[in-house]
Amino acid sequence: MKRIHCSFCGKSDSEVEKLAAGPGGLHICDGCVETCRVIMDGSEVPPKEFDPGNWPTDRLLGSLEALDRTAESYREHLARAVDALRAREVSWARIAEPLGISRQSAWERFS
């Protein structure tokens, strides 16, 4: 069985009490939800454990597949959003602008 990892701290489902799935393949553990509450209250800055550079090697290696799946899921999510915009007859130029790419690049990437 493949391990699911928190997209924020990299801990696996066996290392946390609860792990919730969100949109686009993201997952968040109970510890990170609590940290987010504290941050949203303005009481704290993100802890060092959010930075993969501070994760133990085994955690980094264990989370690579999950991170790749999350990135792929977001690419698919983005493509669905672009498809919805094109169905609404939004121009390639208008789609390209927030992505910081040319109209031609947007067309080549998403058509």
Residue, then its C-alpha position, 0 to 999 in steps of 0.5 A: m500500500k502506498r503511503i500518503h504524505c502531508s503536502f506541507c510537512g512531508k510526514s506520512d499517514s503512519e506518522v500523523e493522527k489524521l490526514a485529510a485529502g484536499p483538491g488537486g491531490l493535496h493532503i494536510c495532516d492534523g498538525c499542519v492544520e493546527t499550525c495553519r490556525v495559529i498562523m492565520d491568527g497572526s500568532e506565528v510564522p510557518p515552522k521550519e518543518f514546512d521547509p523540505g530542506n529541513w526534512p530528514t533524508d528518509r522523509l524527503l525520499g518517502s515523499l517524492e512520489a507523493l509530491d510528484r503525484t500532487a504536481e501532476s494532479y495540479r497540472e491536470h487541475l490547471a488544464r481543466a480550468v483552462d478547458a472551462l475558460r475556453a468553453r466560455e470562449v475566453s481568448w488564449a491571450r486572456i488566459a496567457e496573461p495571468l500565467g505570464i506566457s504568450r498567447q501562442s505558448a498558452w495555445e501550445r500548452f493547453s490545446 
